[in-house]
Amino acid sequence: MRLSFSTRGWADCSWEELINTAVEMKFRGIEVYNALKQEALFEKGGPFHKYSISATVRSLNDQKLTIPCLDSSCDLSLPDDAEIEALRSLIALAADLHVETVCAFASRDDE
């Protein structure tokens, strides 16, 4: 079994702090919540910047860590194209990071 923790509520922590916490507590993964809203992850030199993603994946592998899921606050029940575009961007990021799961939700059950 792989034990992971979510970054939900930990937006003030740096990527390095999250990695160190996971290693120290012997977790196997970090579920990243609302990655697209965390600008520091995508800044130049950030772990999810387009030129840093390969290094991030290698670093996670070296430390025997994974990102099992990219969780989001994307609401699929809203008639808002921005939500769908955000989800598409998150899916593209997941592919780059070799993450198998992306989460979204629906707050209404309207068809």
Secondary structure, 3 states (H helix, E strand, C coil): CCCEEECCCCCCCCHHHHHHHHHHCCCCEEEEECHHHCHHHHCCCCCCCCCCHHHHHHHHHHCCCECCEEECCCECCCCCHHHHHHHHHHHHHHHHHCCCEECCECCCCCC
